[in-house]
Amino acid sequence: MRDSGRALRRLDAWGLIVLGLFTATALAGFASFGRHPELLARFPSSRGFYAPAFEIFARGHIIIAFVVLAVSLTARVGMRWIPGLLVAGALSLGMELLGTATGFPFSGYRYTEMLGIQVAGLVPVLIPFSWFMMAFPSYVLARRMVGGRMARWALAALLLTTWDLTLDPAMSELSPYWVWESEGIYYGMPLVNLAGWFGTSVLIMAVFDAVKAGRVADRVPGRLMEVYYATVLALSLAMTMVAGYWLAVVLTLGVLGIVKWRWGRG
């Protein structure tokens, strides 16, 4: 049992290291060439990689983060996490299709081609995996911090929605992965989007409970999910720091700090 625990910890550590290194590389590219394209004149050999890099790093971050989580879950519970992925993926895809087609519940927006193949020409295939890779850690952490089903759903939804405080500025204002139809007051994002995120997040947490994903969540170390959440968040958080979007940075760290102080001290 002791050797098994050590093997799991090594597996987790290597996964986080790979994700962290990829994130650091993406951030280095964004902070240099992404923010200062004039550098291309000094390094002409990088021109051929400049445009594809925006696609490679965004898609790669989702894929690597999802694989790291999937490997960690599989090592602990086998395939018992798959129902949670299926219901969360189906629900998030459905809400995204509704949102891109009608503007409800996130306000009007459209995805560009930069995130790859799209379902019905509207939502990239990677998006449901992106929702799950942060929804499940949020669910695990909320189960550790509060009791009561509704309280857990609300706290988990808050953790997931907090990610969007930097994700949206980073991926729509700083990089054109999706485009808002009308200019919002929060770095171009309409504030109603946060309400849509929170509502969708609550539904995802409810369907996790419906398929008894709590049995899987309770087998996953809370500290691991805390570090994983922070590692995924680091990409959009650091991008907003580099760009000087300090409101987004302060709001994100402020919300997480309050959650940690109020419910996560144990």
N, C-alpha and C positions, 0 to 999 in steps of 0.2 A: 504493500500500500504506500509506503514511504517513497519507494522508487517510482511508483506510478504518479504520485503527486509531483515529484521533481520533474518527471518527463512532461507533465502538463504545464508546469511553470516555464520550462524551457521552450516549449511549443508556443506558449503565449508570448514570451519575451521576444522570440525571433519574429513572430508575426507583427508585433508592435514596432520592432526595430525596422523591418522592411517598410511598413507603412510610414513610419517617421522619416526614414531616409528619402522615400519617394516624395513625401510632403515637402521636406526641406529642399529637394531639388526643384520641385515645381515653384516654390516660393522664391528661390534664388533666380530662376528664370523670369518670374513676374517682376521682382524688384529691380532687375537689371534691364533686360530688353523689353519686358512688358511695359514698364513705366518710362523707359528711355529708348524708344526705337531708333533714335539717332545713333545709338551705339552700333547699329548694323553697318554703318559706313566704315567704322573702325575694324569690324570683324566680318568681312564680306562672306566668309565661309559659313556663317551662321544664318544667312538669309534664307537658304532653302529649308531650314528647320523651323524658322520663326512662326510661320502661319500654321503648319501642322502641330506645333507644340501646344497651342491652345486646345486643340482637340485631344491630343494624346494625354496631356496631364489631367484634364478634367475627367475624361472617360477612365483613365488609368486609376485615378484616385478612388472613384466609385467601385471599380472592379476589385482593386486590391483591398480596400476597406471591407467590402462584402466578403471576400474570400477569407480574410483574416478572422472575421467574426464566425463565418460558417465552419471553418476548421476548428476553432475553439469550441463551438457548440457541439459539433459532431464528435469530438474527442471525449466529451463528457456525457452526452445523452444519445449518441447515435443519430438516427433520423427523426427523432421525436420533435425537433424544432421546425420541421418542414411545414406542418399544418399552420403554424404561426406565420411563416413566410407567405404561404399561399393566400391566407385570408387577408393579411395586411397588404400584400402586393395587389390583390384583386381590388380591395377597397381603395387604396391610394390611386391605382390606375383609373378606376371608375371616377373618382373625384377629379382627377387631373383631366380626364377626357371631358367631363362635364364643364370643368373650369375653362378649358381652352375653346370649347364649342359655344358656351353660353355666357361666360364671365362669372358664373356663380360656382363656388362661394369665394373665389380668390380675387375677383375683379378681372377685367379683360386682359389677356396676355397670349403670347404665342411663343413656342420654342423655335429657335433657329436650328440649322442643320449641324451645329457643332457638337452636339451630344450623340449623334449617330442615328441609327435606324429608328423610325417612329411608328407607333401603333396608330393606324387610321390616319397617318400623315399629321398627327397632332402631338403625341406625347412620346418622347424617346423611350425605348425599351428599358434603358438603365434607370429611369426615374423610380419605378416601384422598388427596385433593389436599394436605391438611395434612401427612400423612406424607411424601409425595414432596418437598414444598417444603423440608423440612429433611433428609431422607434423602440427597438428591442432593448438596447442599453438603458434608455429612459424608463422603460417598463421595469427592468430589473432593479434599477436604483430606487424608483418610487416604492416598490414593494419592500425595500429595506428601510425606507424612511418613515412611512406613515401606515397606519392601519385603516381599514374601512375601504370598501371597493370604490366608492365615488371619490374619496380623497386621493386614492392611488391613481385613478384615471386622471384627475385634475392635475396632480403634481407631475405625472409622467407627460401629460400633454404640455404643461408649462416648460418642462425640460426640452421637449422636442421643438416646440415653437421658438424657444430662445435661440436655437441653432439658426433660425431664419433671420435673426436680427443682424447677423453678419453675412449669412449665406446670400441673401438677396442683393444687398449692395455689392458684394463681390462678384456675383455671377450675372447680374443684369446691368448694373451701373458701370462696374470696372471692366467686365468682360461680357460680350453679348451672347450669352447662352439662352436667355429668353428676353423678350421685349414686352413692356407694358403698353397697352393701347392708349392709356391716358396717364399723364405725368402725375405721380403721387408726391406727397410732401416728405416722405422718408427715403432720401436718396433715389427718388424716382418711383418708389413703390407706394401704391395706395395702402393706407392703413387697414382697410377692410381685409387685406390679404392675411394679416395676423389673426383676425377672427376666423377666417377660413382655415388657416393652419391649425388653430387651437381646436376648432370643432372637428376637423378631420382627425386630429391626433386623439381626441377623446374617443371617437368611434373606433380607431385602431386599437386602443387599449381595451375597449370593451370586447372587441372580437378576439383579442388575445385571451381574455378571460373565458370567452365562450368556447374556445378550443383547448382550454386548460393549459395554456402556455406557462402559467405560473409554476407548474411542476418542473418545467425546464428552467425557468428563471431562477428558481430556488437552488438549482445545482450549479449556478454560475457565480463565481466570486464577485461581490459588489465592487471591490477594489479594482479588479480587472476591468469591469465595465466603466468605472469612473475614469481610468486611464485611457481606455479605448475611446470613450466619448470625447475626452479632452484632445486626443491625438487627431481625431477626425475634425473636430472644431477648429484645430490649429490652422488649417489651411485658410478658411474664410476669415478667421479672426486676424491672422497675420497679414492677409491681403488688405484688410481695412486699415490696419495699423500703418502699413507701408504707404497707403494712399492718404493717410491723415483723416480718416473718417472716424473721428474720436467719439462722436455720439454713439455710433454703433458699438464701438469697443466698450465704452463705459456702461451702456445699457446691458450688454451681454454679460460682462464681468460682474456688474451690480446684481443682476437677477441671480446668477449662479452663486455669488457670494452670500446673498440672503438665503437662498435654498440650503446652502451648506451650513450656514450659521444656525438656521432655524430647525432644520430637520436632519441634517447629515453629520452632526458632530460625532455620532457614534460609529 
